[in-house]
């Protein structure tokens, strides 16, 4: 082999070795790189595990500390529970009432000394004794006073109580006179907590309260009896005082004598108001105020009150007006006596505190959803002194009046409004007041009353030829009321405050003129003559405050009617029908249910009226009150004479005094009613006359068979109204044909 070949071979071998070396170096680098990555991952894992180990060590250390704290807290809590339990039982031991706990098997778990005190000296009365055994010990040892009851029966009764789901409270009496009230409560796990409350003082207090209540009731009964007797003793002579004063005022007196008679009358009536207030307040205080509902005419009731109060209004120059809704029925079911009392109080107060202007009674009604029941709103509005806003509620308190320099001259008990409020609330209604100082007040109340006759109809419209009325009045309120009433009847009206305003226009367009006699610019005679000259065919209706004017004063003028203010709606209606006739007008008026003016009755016998009264003065007053009536009157002195006179005289109406010698009015009435039944006679109206304000106005009088009662002192108008309403059809009219008194108008 040549040298060149050897060199080439060596060169090739070297190149191969170099390539192999490069390959091995590459493999070694890759192997080192893998080893480096693995080492790095292993290092990271080691670090991770080391951190986890550290965390585990930290948690273990923390748990070790927490466990130590828990054990400490547990020991502390156990210590506190022991202390709290000890304090609880120490507290329970200090109370006078018994406390015990029974387990689900009704065995005593624990009890304080007060609970076990009743079993003092009995070793069995200790924890683990059963409730049944405690009951046996209570009877065997005579711990419980069970009276005449059998011990086993008492134990059975107590066990029945104990096993109820809701254990009722039970009061037991111990041998020493102490009383324990057992209050037991079952827990959800079946255990029972029992309390034995010592109520001896409470029982003793209740006994004392019962004794005090009995004494108070006895005192109250004595007070009521005293008030009733006092009422009778005062009212009987007061009936004579008021009656004689009224009769004296009707005789010929000079000015000074009339002043004295008026003073006697007003003073007596003021005293009666005080008596009535005190008596009614006593009944309210004793919760003995009751209602006697019966059918009554609300409109008539209001006008009766108004006509009684008219003299007071006239003396002060105040207009007393009534605005009764023409669409409202008049006959309702209610206690007319109490409603009259409230109205008299409110209207009387309005007149008392009004020095000038007017007092108007507004009556409206709304039919309720309940059929046959009407919600009636009555408000009394005045132009008086008013009430400060901060004193409005004060006026409804007992014996309260607004005290200031303006009203110190007004007298009164301060009971009227308090009584009125109680009465209205007793009827289920509400009484309220709105007032502005120096402008006036408005007292009102709302009551819901059943309509007595659902067939009552509104007044029919007036004839078509009555289309336009002229109203002349200096009082805008009067004009507003008349305008509203005529509008409801289908008549247009124009209101003039002065006569000259009417005469300044066309009077031919009017069909009727309704005019007040108290005009600003003309006398009634001047007005009638001037209007008659201008429009001769125009009829005039005069509204007057007095009954002194006569139609004879207006001959040869257009004055056709004189009506006294305030004019009832039915009277205004019937007067217009008289001037403008319409077929069946009288029938329409009667169907409506309003009374209207009494028309002369058919010729017949005179009505017979019997009066039983033992007081001679009251007999004289009654005789004078009815002297103007066309009746036969018989007066007897006691109940026995009344029974005899009933047989012989055969009266159509009896006025029966309640307190009379021999036989009183109630007993006499019972015997008369018995005769009526046995002999099949018609029932005669009997009206009680009583001075007993407390005993005479309740169900006792009506239960005796009397139909109604009047309280002394008697009112002339009320007597006339009772006689008029009781007149049989076959009797002549009780009023003479040429005489229609004011009281008859008030009955409308």
C-alpha positions in Angstrom: 0.0 0.0 0.0 1.3 3.2 -1.0 1.8 6.1 1.3 -0.9 8.1 -0.3 -3.3 5.3 0.1 -2.3 5.0 3.8 -2.7 8.7 4.2 -6.1 8.6 2.5 -7.2 5.7 4.7 -6.1 7.5 7.8 -7.8 10.6 6.7 -11.0 8.7 6.2 -10.6 7.0 9.5 -10.1 10.3 11.2 -13.1 11.8 9.5 -15.2 8.9 10.6 -13.9 9.3 14.2 -14.7 12.9 14.2 -18.2 12.3 12.9 -18.7 9.7 15.6 -17.3 12.1 18.2 -19.7 14.8 17.1 -22.6 12.3 17.3 -21.6 11.2 20.8 -21.2 14.8 21.9 -24.7 15.6 20.5 -26.2 12.6 22.3 -24.3 13.7 25.5 -25.7 17.2 25.2 -29.2 16.0 24.8 -28.8 13.6 27.7 -27.4 16.5 29.8 -30.3 18.7 28.7 -32.9 16.0 29.7 -31.0 15.5 33.0 -31.1 19.2 33.6 -34.9 19.5 33.0 -35.5 16.4 35.2 -33.3 17.9 37.9 -35.1 21.2 37.7 -38.6 19.4 38.0 -37.3 17.3 40.8 -36.1 20.4 42.6 -39.4 22.2 42.1 -41.2 19.1 43.5 -38.9 19.0 46.4 -39.6 22.6 47.2 -43.4 22.0 46.8 -43.3 19.0 49.1 -41.2 21.0 51.6 -43.8 23.8 51.5 -46.6 21.4 52.0 -44.8 19.8 54.9 -44.3 23.3 56.4 -48.0 24.0 55.9 -48.9 20.7 57.5 -46.7 21.5 60.4 -48.3 25.0 60.8 -51.8 23.5 60.7 -50.8 20.8 63.2 -49.4 23.5 65.5 -52.5 25.6 65.1 -54.8 22.6 65.7 -52.8 21.8 68.7 -53.3 25.3 70.1 -57.0 25.4 69.1 -57.6 22.1 70.8 -56.0 23.5 73.9 -58.2 26.6 73.7 -61.3 24.6 73.1 -60.5 22.5 76.2 -60.0 25.7 78.1 -63.2 27.3 76.8 -65.1 24.1 77.6 -63.9 24.1 81.1 -64.7 27.8 81.4 -68.3 27.3 80.0 -68.8 24.3 82.3 -67.8 26.5 85.2 -70.1 29.3 84.1 -73.0 26.8 83.7 -72.5 25.6 87.2 -72.4 29.2 88.5 -75.5 30.2 86.5 -77.3 27.1 87.7 -76.4 27.8 91.2 -77.4 31.4 90.9 -80.7 30.4 89.2 -81.5 28.0 92.1 -80.4 30.5 94.6 -82.7 33.0 93.0 -85.6 30.5 92.8 -85.0 29.7 96.5 -85.4 33.3 97.5 -88.8 33.8 95.8 -91.9 33.2 97.9 -93.7 31.3 95.1 -93.1 27.6 94.6 -91.0 26.3 91.6 -90.6 22.6 90.6 -89.6 20.5 87.6 -91.0 17.0 86.8 -89.5 14.6 84.2 -91.3 12.7 81.5 -92.4 10.0 84.0 -93.9 12.8 86.2 -91.3 12.4 88.9 -90.0 15.4 90.8 -86.6 16.4 89.5 -86.0 19.5 91.6 -88.0 22.0 93.6 -87.4 25.1 95.7 -88.1 25.4 99.4 -91.4 27.3 98.8 -92.8 24.5 96.7 -91.9 21.9 99.4 -92.9 24.1 102.3 -96.4 22.8 102.3 -95.0 19.3 102.7 -92.7 20.3 105.6 -91.6 17.3 107.7 -92.7 14.7 105.1 -89.6 12.9 104.0 -91.3 11.4 100.9 -91.7 14.9 99.4 -88.3 14.9 97.8 -86.7 14.4 94.4 -87.9 11.3 92.5 -91.4 11.3 94.2 -94.2 11.1 91.7 -96.8 13.8 91.1 -99.5 11.2 91.9 -97.9 10.5 95.3 -97.7 14.3 96.0 -101.5 14.5 95.5 -102.0 11.6 97.8 -99.8 13.2 100.5 -101.7 16.5 100.1 -105.0 14.8 101.1 -103.7 12.2 103.5 -101.8 14.9 105.6 -104.6 17.4 105.3 -102.4 19.9 103.5 -105.1 20.9 101.0 -108.5 22.1 102.1 -110.9 20.2 99.8 -114.0 20.9 101.7 -116.7 18.2 101.4 -115.1 16.7 98.3 -114.0 13.1 98.5 -110.1 12.8 98.5 -110.0 10.3 95.7 -112.3 12.4 93.6 -110.1 15.4 94.2 -107.0 13.5 93.3 -108.7 12.1 90.1 -109.7 15.6 89.1 -106.2 17.0 89.6 -104.6 14.1 87.6 -107.0 14.6 84.7 -105.9 18.2 84.7 -102.2 17.2 84.9 -102.3 14.9 81.9 -104.0 17.4 79.6 -101.9 18.7 76.7 -102.5 22.3 77.7 -102.7 22.1 81.5 -105.3 24.6 82.8 -104.5 26.8 85.7 -105.9 25.7 89.1 -106.4 27.5 92.4 -106.3 25.4 95.6 -106.8 26.4 99.3 -104.3 25.2 101.9 -105.2 24.2 105.5 -103.8 27.5 106.8 -106.2 29.6 104.6 -103.5 30.4 102.0 -104.4 30.2 98.4 -102.0 28.8 95.7 -102.5 29.2 92.0 -101.0 26.3 90.1 -99.5 27.2 86.7 -98.0 24.2 84.9 -96.3 24.2 81.5 -95.3 21.1 79.5 -92.0 21.3 77.5 -91.3 19.8 74.1 -89.3 16.9 75.6 -92.1 16.0 77.9 -90.9 17.5 81.2 -93.2 19.8 83.2 -92.3 23.1 84.9 -94.7 23.8 87.8 -95.3 27.1 89.6 -97.3 27.5 92.8 -98.1 31.2 93.1 -99.2 32.5 96.5 -102.3 34.6 95.7 -103.6 34.9 99.2 -103.3 38.7 99.2 -104.9 38.9 95.8 -107.9 36.7 97.0 -108.2 38.9 100.1 -108.1 42.0 98.0 -110.8 40.6 95.7 -113.0 39.9 98.7 -112.4 43.4 100.0 -113.2 44.7 96.5 -116.4 42.7 96.3 -117.5 44.0 99.7 -116.6 47.5 98.6 -118.5 47.0 95.3 -121.5 45.7 97.2 -121.4 48.8 99.4 -120.9 51.1 96.4 -123.8 49.5 94.6 -126.0 49.8 97.7 -124.9 53.5 98.0 -125.6 53.9 94.3 -129.1 52.4 94.7 -129.7 54.6 97.7 -128.5 57.6 95.6 -130.8 56.6 92.7 -133.8 56.2 95.1 -132.9 59.5 96.7 -132.7 61.2 93.3 -136.0 59.7 92.2 -137.7 60.8 95.4 -136.1 64.2 95.2 -137.3 64.5 91.6 -140.8 63.6 92.6 -140.9 65.9 95.5 -139.5 68.8 93.5 -141.3 68.2 90.3 -144.8 68.0 91.8 -144.7 71.5 93.3 -142.7 72.8 90.2 -145.6 71.5 88.0 -147.8 73.9 89.9 -145.3 76.8 89.7 -144.7 76.5 86.0 -148.4 75.8 85.2 -149.7 78.7 87.2 -147.0 81.0 85.8 -148.2 80.0 82.3 -151.8 80.6 83.2 -151.0 83.9 84.8 -149.2 85.1 81.7 -152.4 84.4 79.7 -154.5 86.8 81.9 -154.7 90.6 81.6 -151.4 91.9 83.2 -149.7 95.2 83.2 -146.1 95.3 82.1 -144.6 95.0 85.5 -146.8 92.0 86.4 -146.0 90.3 83.2 -142.3 90.7 83.9 -142.8 89.0 87.3 -144.8 86.1 85.8 -142.1 85.6 83.1 -139.4 85.7 85.7 -141.2 83.0 87.7 -141.6 80.8 84.6 -138.1 81.2 83.3 -136.5 80.6 86.8 -138.6 77.5 87.3 -137.7 76.2 83.9 -134.0 76.9 84.5 -134.3 74.9 87.8 -135.9 72.0 85.9 -133.1 71.9 83.3 -130.6 71.6 86.1 -132.6 68.8 87.8 -132.9 67.0 84.5 -129.2 67.2 83.7 -128.2 65.9 87.2 -130.6 63.0 87.0 -129.6 62.0 83.5 -125.9 62.2 84.4 -126.6 60.0 87.4 -128.2 57.4 85.1 -125.2 57.6 82.7 -122.8 57.2 85.6 -124.7 54.1 86.7 -124.8 52.7 83.2 -128.6 52.6 83.5 -129.5 54.8 80.6 -131.6 52.8 78.1 -133.4 53.4 74.9 -137.1 52.8 74.1 -137.5 52.7 70.3 -140.9 53.3 68.8 -142.3 54.9 65.6 -142.2 58.7 65.8 -142.5 61.7 63.4 -139.0 63.4 63.3 -140.3 66.5 61.5 -143.1 67.0 64.1 -140.6 66.4 66.9 -138.3 69.2 65.6 -141.1 71.6 65.1 -142.5 70.9 68.6 -139.1 71.9 70.0 -138.8 74.9 67.8 -142.2 76.3 68.7 -141.5 75.8 72.4 -138.2 77.8 72.0 -139.6 80.5 69.7 -140.4 82.9 72.6 -136.8 82.9 73.6 -135.6 83.5 70.1 -138.1 86.4 69.6 -137.0 88.1 72.8 -133.4 88.2 71.4 -134.5 89.1 67.9 -133.1 85.9 66.5 -134.5 84.0 63.5 -135.1 80.3 64.4 -135.3 78.4 61.0 -135.8 74.8 59.9 -134.5 73.3 56.7 -135.9 69.8 56.4 -135.0 67.9 53.3 -138.2 67.6 51.2 -137.2 64.2 49.9 -136.6 62.7 53.4 -139.3 60.6 55.1 -140.6 61.8 58.4 -141.6 58.7 60.4 -138.8 56.6 61.8 -138.2 54.1 64.6 -136.2 55.5 67.6 -136.3 56.8 71.1 -138.2 60.1 70.4 -137.7 61.2 74.1 -133.9 61.0 73.9 -133.7 62.5 70.4 -135.9 65.3 71.6 -133.6 65.8 74.6 -130.5 66.0 72.4 -132.2 68.4 70.0 -133.5 70.6 72.8 -130.0 70.7 74.3 -128.3 71.7 71.0 -130.9 74.2 69.8 -131.2 75.7 73.3 -127.4 76.1 73.5 -127.4 77.7 70.1 -130.0 80.2 71.2 -128.2 80.8 74.5 -124.9 81.7 72.9 -126.3 83.7 69.9 -126.9 87.4 70.5 -127.9 88.3 66.9 -128.5 86.7 63.6 -130.1 83.2 63.2 -130.2 79.6 64.3 -131.0 77.1 61.6 -131.7 73.4 62.0 -130.7 71.4 58.9 -132.0 67.9 58.3 -130.8 65.7 55.5 -130.8 61.9 55.1 -129.0 59.2 53.1 -130.4 55.7 52.5 -128.0 53.1 53.6 -127.2 49.9 51.9 -129.2 48.2 54.6 -132.8 48.3 53.3 -135.3 50.4 55.2 -132.6 52.3 57.2 -131.8 55.9 56.7 -128.6 57.7 57.9 -129.9 61.0 59.3 -127.7 64.1 59.6 -129.0 66.9 61.8 -126.9 70.1 62.3 -127.7 73.2 64.3 -125.9 76.2 62.9 -125.8 79.6 64.6 -124.2 83.0 64.3 -123.1 83.1 68.0 -119.9 83.8 69.9 -118.2 80.6 68.7 -115.7 78.4 70.5 -111.8 78.7 70.5 -110.2 75.8 68.6 -108.3 74.6 71.7 -111.6 74.4 73.7 -113.8 72.5 71.2 -113.2 69.0 72.8 -113.5 70.6 76.3 -117.2 71.4 75.8 -118.2 67.7 75.7 -116.8 67.0 79.2 -118.9 66.8 82.4 -119.6 70.1 84.1 -117.4 71.8 81.5 -118.0 75.2 80.0 -115.7 77.4 78.0 -114.5 80.0 80.6 -113.8 83.4 79.2 -115.0 87.0 79.5 -117.6 86.5 76.7 -119.6 83.7 78.2 -119.5 84.1 81.9 -123.0 85.6 81.7 -124.4 82.4 80.4 -125.6 80.0 83.1 -125.8 76.2 83.0 -124.6 73.0 84.6 -122.2 72.1 81.8 -123.8 68.7 81.5 -126.0 69.1 78.5 -123.4 68.4 75.8 -121.9 65.5 77.8 -125.3 63.9 78.1 -126.1 64.5 74.5 -122.9 62.9 73.4 -123.6 59.8 75.6 -127.1 59.5 74.2 -126.0 59.8 70.5 -123.3 57.2 71.1 -125.8 54.9 72.8 -127.8 55.1 69.6 -124.8 54.1 67.6 -124.3 57.6 66.2 -121.7 60.4 66.4 -121.9 64.0 67.6 -119.5 66.7 66.4 -118.9 70.4 66.4 -117.3 73.0 64.1 -116.8 76.5 65.4 -115.1 79.8 64.6 -114.7 82.4 67.3 -117.0 85.5 66.7 -118.6 83.8 63.7 -120.6 81.0 65.1 -120.8 77.3 65.7 -122.3 74.2 64.1 -123.2 71.3 66.3 -124.4 68.2 64.5 -125.1 64.5 64.9 -125.6 61.4 62.8 -127.8 58.5 63.6 -129.1 55.6 61.5 -132.8 54.9 62.0 -135.2 52.4 60.4 -138.0 54.0 58.4 -141.3 53.2 60.2 -143.4 53.2 57.0 -141.5 52.4 53.8 -144.6 53.6 51.8 -144.1 57.2 52.7 -144.0 59.3 49.6 -142.5 62.6 48.8 -144.8 65.6 48.4 -146.2 65.8 44.9 -145.2 68.6 42.6 -147.5 71.6 42.6 -149.8 72.6 39.7 -148.3 73.7 36.4 -149.9 77.1 36.7 -147.8 77.8 39.8 -144.5 78.4 38.1 -142.7 81.4 39.7 -142.7 82.7 43.2 -141.3 86.0 44.7 -139.7 85.6 48.1 -139.1 88.9 50.0 -137.1 88.5 53.2 -134.4 90.5 55.0 -132.8 87.2 56.0 -130.7 85.6 53.2 -130.9 82.2 55.1 -134.7 82.3 55.1 -134.6 83.1 51.4 -132.2 80.2 50.7 -134.4 77.7 52.6 -137.6 78.8 50.9 -135.9 78.8 47.5 -134.7 75.2 48.0 -138.1 74.0 49.2 -140.0 75.5 46.3 -137.4 74.2 43.8 -138.0 70.7 45.1 -141.7 71.2 44.5 -141.1 72.3 40.9 -141.5 76.1 41.5 -138.9 78.7 40.4 -138.3 81.5 42.8 -136.6 84.9 43.0 -135.3 86.2 46.3 -135.4 89.9 47.3 -133.9 91.3 50.5 -135.8 94.6 50.2 -139.4 95.4 49.0 -138.1 98.1 46.7 -136.0 95.5 44.9 -139.2 93.6 44.1 -141.2 96.7 43.1 -138.4 97.9 40.9 -139.0 95.1 38.5 -141.8 93.3 36.7 -144.2 91.7 39.3 -146.6 90.3 36.7 -144.3 87.4 36.0 -144.9 86.0 39.5 -147.7 83.6 40.5 -147.4 84.1 44.3 -145.5 86.3 46.7 -144.1 84.8 49.9 -143.1 87.7 52.2 -141.9 88.2 55.7 -143.7 90.8 57.8 -140.4 92.1 59.3 -139.3 94.0 56.2 -136.5 96.5 56.2 -138.2 99.3 54.3 -142.0 98.8 54.5 -144.6 97.7 57.1 -146.7 94.7 56.2 -149.7 96.9 55.4 -147.7 99.2 53.2 -146.2 96.3 51.3 -149.6 94.5 50.8 -151.3 97.7 49.6 -148.5 98.6 47.2 -148.2 95.2 45.7 -152.0 94.8 45.3 -152.1 98.1 43.5 -149.3 97.1 41.1 -150.5 93.4 40.6 -154.1 93.0 41.9 -154.3 89.3 41.1 -151.1 88.3 42.8 -151.8 86.3 46.0 -149.6 87.1 49.0 -148.5 84.7 51.8 -147.2 86.5 54.9 -144.6 84.8 57.1 -144.8 86.3 60.6 -143.0 85.9 63.9 -146.1 86.5 66.0 -149.8 85.4 66.0 -151.0 89.0 66.6 -151.6 89.8 63.0 -155.0 89.0 61.6 -156.2 88.6 58.1 -158.8 91.2 58.8 -156.0 93.8 58.9 -155.4 93.2 55.2 -158.9 93.5 53.7 -159.0 94.5 50.0 -155.4 93.4 49.5 -153.8 90.2 48.0 -152.9 88.7 51.4 -154.5 85.2 51.5 -152.6 83.4 54.3 -150.7 84.2 57.5 -148.1 81.6 58.4 -146.0 81.6 61.5 -142.3 81.1 61.1 -140.7 78.7 60.8 -143.1 77.1 58.3 -143.2 73.3 58.2 -142.8 72.0 54.7 -146.2 70.2 54.8 -147.9 73.5 55.9 -146.2 75.4 53.1 -147.3 72.7 50.6 -150.9 72.6 51.8 -151.1 76.4 51.8 -149.9 76.5 48.2 -152.4 73.8 47.2 -155.2 75.8 48.8 -154.3 78.8 46.7 -153.6 76.7 43.6 -156.0 73.7 43.8 -155.0 70.3 42.4 -157.1 67.1 42.3 -156.5 64.8 45.3 -154.2 67.3 46.9 -155.4 66.4 50.4 -154.9 62.8 49.7 -151.4 63.4 48.6 -150.6 65.3 51.7 -152.0 62.6 54.0 -150.3 59.8 52.0 -147.0 61.6 52.6 -147.5 61.2 56.3 -147.1 64.8 57.3 -149.8 66.0 59.7 -150.7 69.4 58.1 -153.2 71.7 59.6 -156.0 70.1 61.5 -159.2 70.3 59.4 -162.5 70.5 61.1 -163.9 67.0 62.0 -167.3 65.7 61.1 -170.1 66.6 63.6 -170.2 64.1 66.4 -169.9 63.6 70.1 -167.3 65.4 72.2 -164.2 63.4 73.1 -164.1 62.2 76.7 -160.8 62.7 78.6 -160.2 61.3 82.1 -157.4 62.6 84.3 -156.2 60.9 87.5 -154.2 63.4 89.7 -154.1 63.6 93.5 -152.6 67.1 93.7 -155.2 69.9 93.7 -152.9 72.5 92.1 -152.0 70.1 89.3 -155.7 69.4 88.8 -156.3 73.1 88.4 -153.4 73.5 86.0 -154.6 70.6 83.8 -158.1 72.0 83.7 -156.9 75.4 82.6 -154.6 73.9 80.0 -157.5 72.2 78.2 -160.3 74.7 78.8 -160.2 75.9 75.2 -160.6 72.4 73.8 -164.0 70.9 72.7 -163.8 67.9 75.1 -165.5 66.4 78.1 -163.1 66.4 81.0 -163.4 64.3 84.2 -160.7 64.6 87.0 -160.4 62.0 89.8 -158.1 61.9 92.8 -156.6 58.4 92.9 -156.2 55.1 91.1 -159.4 53.5 92.5 -161.5 56.4 91.3 -159.8 56.2 87.9 -160.9 52.5 87.7 -164.5 53.4 88.6 -164.5 56.3 86.2 -163.3 54.1 83.4 -166.4 52.0 83.9 -168.9 54.8 84.2 -167.3 57.7 82.1 -166.0 55.4 79.3 -163.1 57.8 78.4 -161.4 58.0 75.0 -158.1 58.9 76.6 -156.7 58.7 80.2 -153.9 60.8 81.7 -152.7 58.7 84.7 -150.6 60.1 87.5 -148.1 57.4 88.7 -147.8 58.4 92.4 -151.2 58.4 94.0 -152.7 57.2 97.3 -154.6 54.0 97.7 -153.9 52.6 94.2 -151.0 54.1 92.2 -151.2 54.7 88.5 -149.4 51.6 87.4 -151.7 49.3 89.4 -154.8 51.2 88.2 -153.6 50.7 84.6 -153.1 47.0 85.1 -156.6 46.6 86.4 -158.1 48.7 83.5 -156.2 46.6 81.0 -157.5 43.4 82.6 -161.1 44.7 82.3 -160.5 45.5 78.7 -159.4 41.8 78.1 -162.2 40.2 80.1 -165.0 42.4 78.7 -163.4 42.5 75.2 -163.3 46.3 75.2 -161.2 48.3 72.8 -157.8 49.4 74.1 -157.9 52.9 75.5 -154.7 55.1 75.3 -153.3 55.7 78.7 -150.6 58.3 79.2 -148.5 58.2 82.3 -147.9 61.5 84.1 -144.9 61.2 86.4 -142.6 63.3 88.5 -140.2 60.3 88.9 -137.5 61.1 86.4 -135.4 58.0 87.2 -138.1 55.5 88.0 -140.8 56.7 85.6 -139.1 56.8 82.2 -138.0 53.2 81.8 -139.6 50.0 80.8 -141.3 49.7 84.2 -144.0 52.2 83.2 -144.6 50.8 79.8 -144.6 47.2 81.2 -147.6 48.2 83.3 -149.6 48.7 80.2 -149.2 52.5 79.7 -148.7 53.7 76.2 -146.6 56.8 76.7 -145.4 59.0 79.5 -145.1 62.8 80.2 -142.7 64.1 82.7 -143.8 66.9 85.1 -144.1 69.8 84.9 -146.5 69.2 82.1 -146.3 71.1 78.8 -149.5 72.6 77.4 -148.5 71.8 73.8 -147.7 68.2 74.6 -151.1 67.7 76.3 -152.9 69.3 73.3 -151.0 67.1 70.9 -151.8 63.9 72.8 -155.5 64.7 72.9 -155.5 65.6 69.3 -153.8 62.5 68.1 -156.0 60.2 70.3 -159.3 61.6 69.1 -161.6 58.9 67.8 -163.1 59.3 64.3 -166.6 59.5 65.6 -165.8 62.6 67.8 -166.1 66.2 66.9 -162.9 68.2 66.3 -161.3 69.0 69.6 -160.5 72.5 68.3 -163.3 75.0 68.0 -163.9 75.9 64.3 -162.9 79.5 64.8 -159.7 78.9 66.8 -156.4 77.3 65.7 -153.8 77.9 68.4 -150.0 78.0 67.9 -149.6 74.6 69.5 -151.7 73.0 66.8 -149.5 74.5 64.1 -146.5 73.2 66.0 -147.9 69.7 65.8 -147.4 69.9 62.0 
